[in-house]
Amino acid sequence: PAFHAAYLEAMVKVFSECTMRAVNKFEATLVEAGKRQSDYVEADMEQEYSSLALDVIGLSVFNYDFECVNKMSPVIQVSLSC
């Protein structure tokens, strides 16, 4: 039952929506860097991927949107300080 087509379709939708949030955030960061005429952008990809994973898990398992991609989660802050 876990691999039923309807279930997988719903999961792919969640993955896609969360990934688009991250892509939009990265694009906005690049646009902002361009406005500042910066040659590079520094990003903590471990933090970004952890935020993305928490959003996916929250929506797919708990039906709760942590919105970690768009704002720093205290959960991520704690896990990174360990």
Short mmCIF file of the C-alpha atoms (twelve columns), coordinates in Angstrom:
data_MODEL
# 
_entry.id   MODEL 
# 
loop_
_atom_site.group_PDB 
_atom_site.id 
_atom_site.type_symbol 
_atom_site.label_atom_id 
_atom_site.label_alt_id 
_atom_site.label_comp_id 
_atom_site.label_asym_id 
_atom_site.label_seq_id 
_atom_site.Cartn_x 
_atom_site.Cartn_y 
_atom_site.Cartn_z 
_atom_site.pdbx_PDB_model_num 
ATOM 1  C CA . PRO A 1  0.000  0.000  0.000  1 
ATOM 2  C CA . ALA A 2  2.886  2.413  0.617  1 
ATOM 3  C CA . PHE A 3  3.752  2.346  -3.069 1 
ATOM 4  C CA . HIS A 4  0.235  2.770  -4.408 1 
ATOM 5  C CA . ALA A 5  0.165  5.161  -7.377 1 
ATOM 6  C CA . ALA A 6  -2.142 7.651  -5.638 1 
ATOM 7  C CA . TYR A 7  0.115  7.792  -2.570 1 
ATOM 8  C CA . LEU A 8  3.253  8.246  -4.671 1 
ATOM 9  C CA . GLU A 9  1.570  10.968 -6.708 1 
ATOM 10 C CA . ALA A 10 0.720  12.870 -3.523 1 
ATOM 11 C CA . MET A 11 4.294  12.498 -2.237 1 
ATOM 12 C CA . VAL A 12 5.788  13.730 -5.500 1 
ATOM 13 C CA . LYS A 13 3.534  16.773 -5.273 1 
ATOM 14 C CA . VAL A 14 4.817  17.535 -1.747 1 
ATOM 15 C CA . PHE A 15 8.439  17.031 -2.842 1 
ATOM 16 C CA . SER A 16 7.936  19.304 -5.847 1 
ATOM 17 C CA . GLU A 17 6.258  22.084 -3.884 1 
ATOM 18 C CA . CYS A 18 8.947  22.099 -1.200 1 
ATOM 19 C CA . THR A 19 11.721 21.986 -3.781 1 
ATOM 20 C CA . MET A 20 10.207 24.943 -5.629 1 
ATOM 21 C CA . ARG A 21 10.273 26.929 -2.382 1 
ATOM 22 C CA . ALA A 22 13.998 26.255 -2.095 1 
ATOM 23 C CA . VAL A 23 14.615 27.102 -5.762 1 
ATOM 24 C CA . ASN A 24 12.685 30.369 -5.396 1 
ATOM 25 C CA . LYS A 25 14.708 31.239 -2.289 1 
ATOM 26 C CA . PHE A 26 17.990 30.558 -4.112 1 
ATOM 27 C CA . GLU A 27 16.883 32.596 -7.116 1 
ATOM 28 C CA . ALA A 28 15.896 35.518 -4.863 1 
ATOM 29 C CA . THR A 29 19.293 35.328 -3.173 1 
ATOM 30 C CA . LEU A 30 21.037 35.437 -6.552 1 
ATOM 31 C CA . VAL A 31 18.935 38.392 -7.706 1 
ATOM 32 C CA . GLU A 32 19.775 40.248 -4.496 1 
ATOM 33 C CA . ALA A 33 23.479 39.507 -4.993 1 
ATOM 34 C CA . GLY A 34 23.204 40.819 -8.541 1 
ATOM 35 C CA . LYS A 35 21.680 44.053 -7.268 1 
ATOM 36 C CA . ARG A 36 24.629 44.429 -4.906 1 
ATOM 37 C CA . GLN A 37 26.958 43.595 -7.816 1 
ATOM 38 C CA . SER A 38 28.456 40.801 -5.765 1 
ATOM 39 C CA . ASP A 39 30.681 38.262 -7.503 1 
ATOM 40 C CA . TYR A 40 29.638 35.376 -5.275 1 
ATOM 41 C CA . VAL A 41 26.980 34.132 -2.891 1 
ATOM 42 C CA . GLU A 42 27.783 32.132 0.198  1 
ATOM 43 C CA . ALA A 43 25.232 29.566 1.365  1 
ATOM 44 C CA . ASP A 44 25.267 26.940 4.089  1 
ATOM 45 C CA . MET A 45 23.942 24.052 2.010  1 
ATOM 46 C CA . GLU A 46 23.753 21.679 4.982  1 
ATOM 47 C CA . GLN A 47 21.336 24.093 6.625  1 
ATOM 48 C CA . GLU A 48 19.396 24.601 3.384  1 
ATOM 49 C CA . TYR A 49 18.990 20.875 2.740  1 
ATOM 50 C CA . SER A 50 18.084 20.240 6.380  1 
ATOM 51 C CA . SER A 51 15.387 22.897 6.119  1 
ATOM 52 C CA . LEU A 52 14.097 21.383 2.898  1 
ATOM 53 C CA . ALA A 53 14.055 17.893 4.415  1 
ATOM 54 C CA . LEU A 54 12.199 19.109 7.499  1 
ATOM 55 C CA . ASP A 55 9.562  20.769 5.320  1 
ATOM 56 C CA . VAL A 56 9.105  17.591 3.267  1 
ATOM 57 C CA . ILE A 57 8.906  15.386 6.367  1 
ATOM 58 C CA . GLY A 58 6.562  17.782 8.132  1 
ATOM 59 C CA . LEU A 59 4.108  17.893 5.251  1 
ATOM 60 C CA . SER A 60 4.303  14.255 4.203  1 
ATOM 61 C CA . VAL A 61 4.337  12.624 7.647  1 
ATOM 62 C CA . PHE A 62 2.736  15.084 10.049 1 
ATOM 63 C CA . ASN A 63 0.657  17.195 7.638  1 
ATOM 64 C CA . TYR A 64 2.301  20.256 9.189  1 
ATOM 65 C CA . ASP A 65 4.167  22.957 7.301  1 
ATOM 66 C CA . PHE A 66 7.252  24.003 9.267  1 
ATOM 67 C CA . GLU A 67 8.131  26.582 6.548  1 
ATOM 68 C CA . CYS A 68 11.817 26.048 7.300  1 
ATOM 69 C CA . VAL A 69 12.933 26.902 3.784  1 
ATOM 70 C CA . ASN A 70 11.615 30.443 4.147  1 
ATOM 71 C CA . LYS A 71 12.612 31.067 7.760  1 
ATOM 72 C CA . MET A 72 15.155 29.606 10.144 1 
ATOM 73 C CA . SER A 73 13.681 26.893 12.288 1 
ATOM 74 C CA . PRO A 74 14.702 26.588 15.941 1 
ATOM 75 C CA . VAL A 75 14.911 22.833 15.292 1 
ATOM 76 C CA . ILE A 76 17.559 23.376 12.626 1 
ATOM 77 C CA . GLN A 77 19.443 25.879 14.799 1 
ATOM 78 C CA . VAL A 78 19.636 23.365 17.648 1 
ATOM 79 C CA . SER A 79 20.700 20.487 15.409 1 
ATOM 80 C CA . LEU A 80 23.461 22.565 13.814 1 
ATOM 81 C CA . SER A 81 24.856 23.644 17.169 1 
ATOM 82 C CA . CYS A 82 25.356 20.033 18.339 1 
# 
